Amino acid sequence: PTSPRKMRLLADEIRGMEVEKALALLDYHPQHPATPLGKLLKSAINNWEQKNNGQSAADAALVVKTIFVDGARNIKRLRPAPQGRAYRIRKRSNHVTIIVDTKNN
């Protein structure tokens, strides 16, 4: 559960980047959403390898062709406020779509 705005900052950094460089960047990135985004990128690489008859991603020179972040459900919570009121807290989450492919395609 990370807000789409924070996740888009990382998505913009790795868009168009080679997969190995993107993974290295996400491994050492200080922002919290870097960890789940790295896991998602690894999953996309494994899916590509399975689709292409076990061809190695390192040999194919994969790049992050498309990545976009959409908003998902909001969990609504209430926080106490002065004079018996309540402030609404919206805990946002996101959906990330990653497409990896070779440089030629």
N, C-alpha and C positions, 0 to 999 in steps of 0.2 A: 504493500500500500504506500505508494509515493505519488505526490501530485504530478499531473501531466506536465506542468510548467517546468518542474525540476528535471524530469526525465527528458524533456525536449532539449535541454541544454546539453546533455550528454549525447543524445541522438545526433544533434547537429555536428558535434565534434567528430564522430566516427563515420558519418555519411561519406561514401565514396572512397573510404580508406581500405587498404589491404587488410585482410582478416587477421593476420598475425600481428600487424601493428596495432590494430584496434583492440585485440585481446591484451596486448602488453600495456596499452594506455589505460584500459579499464581495470587491470590488475592493480595498478599503482595510483589510481585516481582517488583523491580524498573524499569526494562526494559519496553519500550513502547509496544512491541509486546505481552506482557503478557495479556493485556485486550482482544484483539480479539481472542487469543488462548483459554482463559478461556471461552468466549462465545461459541466457537466452541466445546469445551469439554462438556459444558452443553447441547448443541444441540445433540451431539453424545449420551449422557446419556439418554436424552428424547427419541431419536429414538430407543435405545435399549429397553427402558421400553415399548414403543408402540409395538415393534416387539414381546415381550415376554408377551403379554396379561396383561399388567399393573403391572407386578411383580416389586417390589421396588428395586432400584439400591443399596440401603443401605443393604438390606437383602442378595443380591446376591454376595456381595464383588467383585465389578467390578474392573478390572485393565485396564490400557491403554496397550492393546496388541500390536498394531502396530501404529506408527505415522511416517510419512515422509513428507518432504517439497520439492516441485518441483518449479522450476522457472516458472513465468507466463509472461505476456506481459511486455515490457519495453516502457515507455513513453519517447520520446526523446525531449529534450529541448535544447536551445542554450543560452549560457552565453557570454556576451561581453569579448573580450580578447584584449591585446595590439596590436597596429598597424593595426586596422581594421579587425582583425581575430575574430573567434568565437570558443569557446570551447563547445563540446557536453556534455550535462549532461544526464545520463541515470537513470531515476527514475524507479527502479525495483519493482516488486510485486511478489507474490507467490501463490501457491496452496498447502493447507495442507490437508492431508488425515489422519483421526484418526479412528482406529478400537478399540472398547471397548468390552470386553467379561469377563466372569467369570474366576476365576483362574484355574479351572479344564480343561476348553477347550483350 
